[in-house]
Amino acid sequence: MFETGFLGTRALWFMDVVTLWFGALPFLMGAAIYLAMRKRYTEHIRFQMVLFVITLIMVVLFEVGVRVSGGFVAYAEQSGVSFGVLATVLAIHIVIAVAAVGIWAWLLIDSLRDYRARNEVPPSHKNYGKLVYAGMTVTSFLGVMIYLLLFVI
């Protein structure tokens, strides 16, 4: 986990894995949405659940790895980017990520309950789904950007 990564940067292995996951996540979520558009709801539900669980695992892997390997400040000191810029991007990333994951969790639970009870979800599901998708896409983009700022530039 704490070996040099495989993407050819200064990042450790766990950072490369997490960055690749979040780089792929918007496309994977798009595939799950496509299933719903094709009325393949059971597959959509399963895919969303798997994406959510893997995302939580990646967040835990990332948080443990960062804490054990020295923390954000240690990584920032090795970057060619100012600490203020890094901290600002990180703060924005965290706020959007917490909100998006929180809404995603609520949407999964609430929608699953509705689907099991009535074999349908409320019309608002689509709007909340768009919000979650947008939030996770921005979160993923900012996460990859932070990786690049810390380990490439």
C-alpha positions in Angstrom: 0.0 0.0 0.0 2.8 2.4 0.8 5.1 1.4 -2.1 5.7 3.8 -5.0 2.7 3.9 -7.3 2.3 2.6 -10.8 1.3 5.8 -12.7 4.9 7.1 -12.8 4.4 10.0 -10.4 5.7 10.6 -6.8 2.5 9.3 -5.4 2.2 6.1 -3.4 0.4 3.0 -4.6 -2.8 3.7 -2.7 -3.1 7.2 -4.2 -2.8 5.8 -7.7 -5.6 3.2 -7.0 -7.9 5.8 -5.5 -7.2 8.3 -8.2 -8.0 5.8 -11.0 -11.2 4.8 -9.2 -12.4 8.4 -9.0 -11.3 9.1 -12.5 -13.5 6.2 -13.7 -16.4 6.8 -11.3 -18.4 9.4 -13.5 -18.2 7.0 -16.4 -19.3 4.0 -14.2 -22.2 6.1 -12.8 -23.1 7.0 -16.3 -23.3 3.3 -17.2 -25.6 2.8 -14.2 -27.8 5.7 -15.3 -28.0 4.2 -18.8 -29.3 1.0 -17.2 -32.1 3.0 -15.6 -32.9 4.7 -18.9 -33.3 1.3 -20.5 -35.7 0.4 -17.6 -33.3 -2.2 -16.3 -34.0 -1.1 -12.8 -32.8 -4.2 -10.9 -29.4 -3.9 -12.6 -29.3 -0.2 -12.0 -29.9 -0.7 -8.3 -27.2 -3.3 -8.0 -24.7 -1.3 -9.9 -25.4 1.8 -7.9 -25.0 -0.2 -4.6 -21.7 -1.7 -5.8 -20.4 1.7 -6.9 -21.4 3.3 -3.6 -19.7 0.5 -1.5 -16.5 0.6 -3.5 -16.5 4.4 -3.3 -16.7 4.1 0.5 -13.9 1.5 0.6 -11.8 3.8 -1.6 -12.4 6.8 0.8 -11.4 4.7 3.8 -8.3 3.4 1.9 -7.4 7.0 1.0 -8.0 8.4 4.5 -6.0 5.7 6.3 -3.2 5.9 3.8 -2.9 9.7 4.0 -2.9 9.7 7.8 -0.3 6.9 8.1 1.9 8.3 5.3 2.3 11.8 6.8 -0.9 13.7 6.0 -1.8 16.4 3.5 0.7 18.9 4.8 3.6 16.5 4.1 2.4 15.9 0.6 1.8 19.7 0.0 5.4 20.4 1.1 6.7 18.2 -1.7 4.5 19.9 -4.3 5.5 22.8 -6.6 2.1 24.4 -6.0 1.5 26.9 -3.1 -0.1 25.6 0.0 -2.9 28.1 -0.2 -4.0 26.9 -3.6 -3.8 23.3 -2.5 -5.8 23.9 0.7 -8.5 25.9 -1.2 -9.0 23.2 -3.8 -9.0 20.5 -1.1 -11.6 22.4 1.0 -13.9 22.8 -2.0 -13.4 19.1 -2.8 -14.2 18.0 0.7 -17.4 20.1 1.0 -18.8 18.9 -2.4 -17.7 15.3 -1.7 -19.4 15.2 1.7 -22.6 16.7 0.3 -22.6 14.4 -2.7 -21.9 11.2 -0.8 -24.5 12.1 1.8 -27.2 12.7 -0.8 -26.1 9.6 -2.6 -26.5 7.5 0.5 -29.9 9.0 1.3 -31.0 8.5 -2.3 -30.0 4.9 -2.3 -31.8 4.1 0.9 -34.9 6.1 0.2 -35.2 4.8 -3.4 -34.6 1.2 -2.4 -37.4 1.5 0.2 -39.8 3.0 -2.3 -38.9 0.5 -5.0 -39.4 -2.4 -2.7 -42.7 -1.0 -1.4 -44.3 0.1 -4.7 -42.0 -1.2 -7.4 -41.3 2.4 -8.4 -39.5 5.5 -7.2 -40.9 9.1 -6.9 -40.4 11.4 -9.8 -37.9 13.4 -7.7 -35.5 10.4 -7.9 -34.3 11.5 -11.3 -33.6 15.1 -10.1 -31.7 13.9 -7.0 -29.8 11.4 -9.2 -28.7 14.2 -11.5 -27.5 16.2 -8.4 -25.6 13.2 -7.1 -24.1 12.5 -10.5 -23.0 16.2 -10.9 -21.6 16.3 -7.3 -19.7 13.0 -7.7 -18.4 14.2 -11.1 -17.1 17.4 -9.7 -15.7 15.6 -6.7 -13.9 13.1 -9.0 -12.5 15.9 -11.1 -11.2 17.9 -8.1 -9.7 14.7 -6.6 -7.8 14.0 -9.8 -6.8 17.7 -10.0 -5.4 17.5 -6.4 -3.5 14.4 -7.4 -2.0 16.2 -10.3 -1.2 19.3 -8.2 0.5 17.2 -5.5 2.4 14.6 -7.5 2.8 15.8 -11.1 3.3 19.6 -11.0 
